[in-house]
Amino acid sequence: MSDEQPVNDTVKNEDASTEKNNNRNQRQQKKNTFAPKRGPIIDLEPLLNKEITLGMGAGRSVTGTLTGFDQLMNVVLENVTVTTPDYISFTEKEEIEKLDKIVVMGRMISTFEPMDGYAIVNEKRSDMEFII
């Protein structure tokens, strides 16, 4: 018996390796393309430079003026009041701390409330994508 492969098998192996290289190149090209920039889940633009309250885990709340945000809902607040409830405070009393500027990571925010109020919408308008 001969150790040589038939010509047809050699051609098949070359075709398979060429196809693998093409697939690898296509995947690499997809990795190198950038996805379009996504905006935040909630449009915070109308709330810029307005006072808001953020509810955070364990009952802590942060009130301040919204001065910046990004697509991950990280927010920058100025003239901030941080309220820590008594049940998580070290002093076992409600603590209120005033700060000049803070950054809150979006994943830490559980509620987002504008201090000038909000409207309850019962039906979908043409400028809305969905109603919660």
PyRosetta script that sets phi, psi and omega in degrees:
from pyrosetta import init, pose_from_sequence

init()
pose = pose_from_sequence("MSDEQPVNDTVKNEDASTEKNNNRNQRQQKKNTFAPKRGPIIDLEPLLNKEITLGMGAGRSVTGTLTGFDQLMNVVLENVTVTTPDYISFTEKEEIEKLDKIVVMGRMISTFEPMDGYAIVNEKRSDMEFII")
pose.set_psi(1, 147.0)
pose.set_omega(1, -176.7)
pose.set_phi(2, -96.7)
pose.set_psi(2, 146.6)
pose.set_omega(2, 178.1)
pose.set_phi(3, -84.2)
pose.set_psi(3, -8.2)
pose.set_omega(3, -178.4)
pose.set_phi(4, -76.5)
pose.set_psi(4, 141.7)
pose.set_omega(4, 176.7)
pose.set_phi(5, -84.7)
pose.set_psi(5, 149.2)
pose.set_omega(5, 175.3)
pose.set_phi(6, -63.0)
pose.set_psi(6, 155.3)
pose.set_omega(6, -177.3)
pose.set_phi(7, -59.8)
pose.set_psi(7, -38.6)
pose.set_omega(7, -178.7)
pose.set_phi(8, -61.7)
pose.set_psi(8, -41.0)
pose.set_omega(8, 179.4)
pose.set_phi(9, -66.3)
pose.set_psi(9, -37.8)
pose.set_omega(9, 179.5)
pose.set_phi(10, -64.3)
pose.set_psi(10, -43.2)
pose.set_omega(10, 179.0)
pose.set_phi(11, -63.9)
pose.set_psi(11, -40.5)
pose.set_omega(11, 178.7)
pose.set_phi(12, -63.1)
pose.set_psi(12, -42.1)
pose.set_omega(12, 179.8)
pose.set_phi(13, -64.0)
pose.set_psi(13, -41.2)
pose.set_omega(13, 178.6)
pose.set_phi(14, -65.1)
pose.set_psi(14, -40.9)
pose.set_omega(14, 178.1)
pose.set_phi(15, -63.4)
pose.set_psi(15, -41.0)
pose.set_omega(15, -179.9)
pose.set_phi(16, -65.6)
pose.set_psi(16, -42.1)
pose.set_omega(16, -179.4)
pose.set_phi(17, -69.5)
pose.set_psi(17, -35.8)
pose.set_omega(17, 176.7)
pose.set_phi(18, -64.9)
pose.set_psi(18, -41.4)
pose.set_omega(18, 178.7)
pose.set_phi(19, -64.6)
pose.set_psi(19, -39.8)
pose.set_omega(19, 177.1)
pose.set_phi(20, -61.7)
pose.set_psi(20, -43.9)
pose.set_omega(20, 179.0)
pose.set_phi(21, -63.2)
pose.set_psi(21, -41.3)
pose.set_omega(21, 178.0)
pose.set_phi(22, -62.5)
pose.set_psi(22, -43.7)
pose.set_omega(22, 178.2)
pose.set_phi(23, -62.7)
pose.set_psi(23, -41.5)
pose.set_omega(23, 179.7)
pose.set_phi(24, -63.1)
pose.set_psi(24, -43.0)
pose.set_omega(24, 178.8)
pose.set_phi(25, -64.0)
pose.set_psi(25, -40.8)
pose.set_omega(25, 178.8)
pose.set_phi(26, -64.0)
pose.set_psi(26, -41.8)
pose.set_omega(26, 177.9)
pose.set_phi(27, -63.6)
pose.set_psi(27, -40.6)
pose.set_omega(27, 179.9)
pose.set_phi(28, -64.9)
pose.set_psi(28, -39.7)
pose.set_omega(28, 178.3)
pose.set_phi(29, -64.0)
pose.set_psi(29, -38.6)
pose.set_omega(29, 177.9)
pose.set_phi(30, -64.5)
pose.set_psi(30, -38.2)
pose.set_omega(30, 179.4)
pose.set_phi(31, -65.1)
pose.set_psi(31, -33.7)
pose.set_omega(31, -175.2)
pose.set_phi(32, -80.8)
pose.set_psi(32, -12.7)
pose.set_omega(32, 177.9)
pose.set_phi(33, -86.6)
pose.set_psi(33, 142.2)
pose.set_omega(33, -177.9)
pose.set_phi(34, -96.0)
pose.set_psi(34, 138.9)
pose.set_omega(34, 176.7)
pose.set_phi(35, -74.1)
pose.set_psi(35, 154.5)
pose.set_omega(35, 177.0)
pose.set_phi(36, -62.8)
pose.set_psi(36, 147.0)
pose.set_omega(36, -179.1)
pose.set_phi(37, -66.1)
pose.set_psi(37, 132.3)
pose.set_omega(37, 179.6)
pose.set_phi(38, -97.1)
pose.set_psi(38, 146.4)
pose.set_omega(38, 176.3)
pose.set_phi(39, -88.9)
pose.set_psi(39, 177.0)
pose.set_omega(39, 178.6)
pose.set_phi(40, -68.4)
pose.set_psi(40, 162.6)
pose.set_omega(40, -179.9)
pose.set_phi(41, -63.1)
pose.set_psi(41, -41.9)
pose.set_omega(41, 178.3)
pose.set_phi(42, -111.4)
pose.set_psi(42, 137.1)
pose.set_omega(42, 178.3)
pose.set_phi(43, -75.7)
pose.set_psi(43, 108.4)
pose.set_omega(43, -177.6)
pose.set_phi(44, -94.9)
pose.set_psi(44, -2.3)
pose.set_omega(44, -177.9)
pose.set_phi(45, -54.1)
pose.set_psi(45, -44.2)
pose.set_omega(45, 179.6)
pose.set_phi(46, -65.9)
pose.set_psi(46, -17.7)
pose.set_omega(46, -177.6)
pose.set_phi(47, -94.7)
pose.set_psi(47, -2.1)
pose.set_omega(47, 179.6)
pose.set_phi(48, -59.6)
pose.set_psi(48, 138.6)
pose.set_omega(48, -179.6)
pose.set_phi(49, 63.5)
pose.set_psi(49, 23.3)
pose.set_omega(49, 174.0)
pose.set_phi(50, -119.1)
pose.set_psi(50, 158.3)
pose.set_omega(50, -178.6)
pose.set_phi(51, -81.3)
pose.set_psi(51, 134.2)
pose.set_omega(51, 179.7)
pose.set_phi(52, -135.2)
pose.set_psi(52, 162.1)
pose.set_omega(52, 173.1)
pose.set_phi(53, -122.0)
pose.set_psi(53, 130.5)
pose.set_omega(53, 176.6)
pose.set_phi(54, -107.5)
pose.set_psi(54, 128.7)
pose.set_omega(54, 172.3)
pose.set_phi(55, -92.5)
pose.set_psi(55, 134.2)
pose.set_omega(55, -177.7)
pose.set_phi(56, -124.2)
pose.set_psi(56, 174.0)
pose.set_omega(56, -178.5)
pose.set_phi(57, -55.3)
pose.set_psi(57, 150.0)
pose.set_omega(57, 176.9)
pose.set_phi(58, 66.0)
pose.set_psi(58, 11.5)
pose.set_omega(58, 174.6)
pose.set_phi(59, 96.2)
pose.set_psi(59, -3.0)
pose.set_omega(59, 178.6)
pose.set_phi(60, -69.1)
pose.set_psi(60, 142.1)
pose.set_omega(60, 177.2)
pose.set_phi(61, -129.9)
pose.set_psi(61, 150.5)
pose.set_omega(61, -177.9)
pose.set_phi(62, -129.3)
pose.set_psi(62, 126.2)
pose.set_omega(62, 178.5)
pose.set_phi(63, -120.9)
pose.set_psi(63, 130.9)
pose.set_omega(63, 179.5)
pose.set_phi(64, -173.6)
pose.set_psi(64, -177.1)
pose.set_omega(64, -179.9)
pose.set_phi(65, -92.0)
pose.set_psi(65, 123.4)
pose.set_omega(65, -179.8)
pose.set_phi(66, -72.6)
pose.set_psi(66, 117.8)
pose.set_omega(66, -179.9)
pose.set_phi(67, -115.5)
pose.set_psi(67, -9.1)
pose.set_omega(67, 178.3)
pose.set_phi(68, -170.7)
pose.set_psi(68, 159.4)
pose.set_omega(68, 177.8)
pose.set_phi(69, -161.1)
pose.set_psi(69, 166.5)
pose.set_omega(69, 175.5)
pose.set_phi(70, -134.4)
pose.set_psi(70, -175.1)
pose.set_omega(70, -174.9)
pose.set_phi(71, -69.8)
pose.set_psi(71, -15.7)
pose.set_omega(71, 177.4)
pose.set_phi(72, -92.5)
pose.set_psi(72, 8.0)
pose.set_omega(72, -179.7)
pose.set_phi(73, 68.1)
pose.set_psi(73, 19.2)
pose.set_omega(73, 168.4)
pose.set_phi(74, -69.4)
pose.set_psi(74, 134.9)
pose.set_omega(74, -175.7)
pose.set_phi(75, -125.9)
pose.set_psi(75, 150.1)
pose.set_omega(75, 175.1)
pose.set_phi(76, -111.6)
pose.set_psi(76, 126.7)
pose.set_omega(76, 179.5)
pose.set_phi(77, -122.1)
pose.set_psi(77, 144.3)
pose.set_omega(77, 175.7)
pose.set_phi(78, -120.1)
pose.set_psi(78, 159.4)
pose.set_omega(78, -178.0)
pose.set_phi(79, 51.5)
pose.set_psi(79, 62.0)
pose.set_omega(79, -167.8)
pose.set_phi(80, -97.5)
pose.set_psi(80, 143.2)
pose.set_omega(80, 169.5)
pose.set_phi(81, -120.4)
pose.set_psi(81, 118.7)
pose.set_omega(81, 178.6)
pose.set_phi(82, -102.5)
pose.set_psi(82, 122.9)
pose.set_omega(82, 179.6)
pose.set_phi(83, -110.2)
pose.set_psi(83, 120.4)
pose.set_omega(83, 178.1)
pose.set_phi(84, -108.5)
pose.set_psi(84, 121.0)
pose.set_omega(84, -178.1)
pose.set_phi(85, -67.2)
pose.set_psi(85, 159.2)
pose.set_omega(85, -175.6)
pose.set_phi(86, -61.3)
pose.set_psi(86, -32.1)
pose.set_omega(86, -175.5)
pose.set_phi(87, -74.6)
pose.set_psi(87, -10.3)
pose.set_omega(87, 172.8)
pose.set_phi(88, -119.7)
pose.set_psi(88, 3.1)
pose.set_omega(88, -179.0)
pose.set_phi(89, -82.0)
pose.set_psi(89, 146.0)
pose.set_omega(89, 176.7)
pose.set_phi(90, -68.6)
pose.set_psi(90, -30.7)
pose.set_omega(90, -178.2)
pose.set_phi(91, -87.2)
pose.set_psi(91, -2.5)
pose.set_omega(91, -177.6)
pose.set_phi(92, 60.2)
pose.set_psi(92, 24.4)
pose.set_omega(92, 172.2)
pose.set_phi(93, -129.8)
pose.set_psi(93, 154.6)
pose.set_omega(93, 176.1)
pose.set_phi(94, -62.2)
pose.set_psi(94, 130.0)
pose.set_omega(94, -179.9)
pose.set_phi(95, -108.1)
pose.set_psi(95, 136.8)
pose.set_omega(95, 175.7)
pose.set_phi(96, -124.1)
pose.set_psi(96, 123.2)
pose.set_omega(96, -177.0)
pose.set_phi(97, -123.7)
pose.set_psi(97, 134.8)
pose.set_omega(97, 179.1)
pose.set_phi(98, -105.4)
pose.set_psi(98, 133.0)
pose.set_omega(98, -179.3)
pose.set_phi(99, -132.2)
pose.set_psi(99, 154.3)
pose.set_omega(99, 179.4)
pose.set_phi(100, -76.0)
pose.set_psi(100, -47.7)
pose.set_omega(100, -175.3)
pose.set_phi(101, -152.4)
pose.set_psi(101, 138.3)
pose.set_omega(101, 175.7)
pose.set_phi(102, -140.2)
pose.set_psi(102, 160.9)
pose.set_omega(102, 172.0)
pose.set_phi(103, -119.0)
pose.set_psi(103, 127.5)
pose.set_omega(103, 179.2)
pose.set_phi(104, -112.5)
pose.set_psi(104, 126.6)
pose.set_omega(104, 177.8)
pose.set_phi(105, -68.5)
pose.set_psi(105, 138.4)
pose.set_omega(105, -177.2)
pose.set_phi(106, -58.4)
pose.set_psi(106, -34.5)
pose.set_omega(106, -178.0)
pose.set_phi(107, -71.2)
pose.set_psi(107, -12.1)
pose.set_omega(107, 179.1)
pose.set_phi(108, -89.4)
pose.set_psi(108, -12.1)
pose.set_omega(108, -174.9)
pose.set_phi(109, -86.8)
pose.set_psi(109, 125.8)
pose.set_omega(109, 176.5)
pose.set_phi(110, -105.0)
pose.set_psi(110, -32.2)
pose.set_omega(110, 175.2)
pose.set_phi(111, -134.8)
pose.set_psi(111, 153.0)
pose.set_omega(111, -176.0)
pose.set_phi(112, -137.9)
pose.set_psi(112, 112.5)
pose.set_omega(112, -173.3)
pose.set_phi(113, -131.4)
pose.set_psi(113, 119.9)
pose.set_omega(113, 174.4)
pose.set_phi(114, -71.5)
pose.set_psi(114, 138.3)
pose.set_omega(114, -176.7)
pose.set_phi(115, -75.0)
pose.set_psi(115, -19.5)
pose.set_omega(115, 178.2)
pose.set_phi(116, -85.2)
pose.set_psi(116, 8.2)
pose.set_omega(116, 175.5)
pose.set_phi(117, 95.8)
pose.set_psi(117, -179.8)
pose.set_omega(117, 179.3)
pose.set_phi(118, -152.1)
pose.set_psi(118, 164.4)
pose.set_omega(118, -178.1)
pose.set_phi(119, -108.6)
pose.set_psi(119, 142.7)
pose.set_omega(119, 174.7)
pose.set_phi(120, -91.6)
pose.set_psi(120, 125.3)
pose.set_omega(120, -177.4)
pose.set_phi(121, -110.0)
pose.set_psi(121, 123.0)
pose.set_omega(121, -176.9)
pose.set_phi(122, -93.8)
pose.set_psi(122, -23.3)
pose.set_omega(122, -178.8)
pose.set_phi(123, -133.7)
pose.set_psi(123, 151.7)
pose.set_omega(123, -176.6)
pose.set_phi(124, -73.4)
pose.set_psi(124, 133.0)
pose.set_omega(124, 174.6)
pose.set_phi(125, -101.8)
pose.set_psi(125, 169.4)
pose.set_omega(125, -177.0)
pose.set_phi(126, -67.1)
pose.set_psi(126, -24.5)
pose.set_omega(126, -179.0)
pose.set_phi(127, -88.8)
pose.set_psi(127, 5.0)
pose.set_omega(127, -179.8)
pose.set_phi(128, -108.1)
pose.set_psi(128, 141.7)
pose.set_omega(128, 175.8)
pose.set_phi(129, -86.8)
pose.set_psi(129, -36.2)
pose.set_omega(129, 179.6)
pose.set_phi(130, -159.5)
pose.set_psi(130, 166.0)
pose.set_omega(130, 176.0)
pose.set_phi(131, -122.1)
pose.set_psi(131, 135.9)
pose.set_omega(131, 178.4)
pose.set_phi(132, -93.9)
pose.dump_pdb("model.pdb")
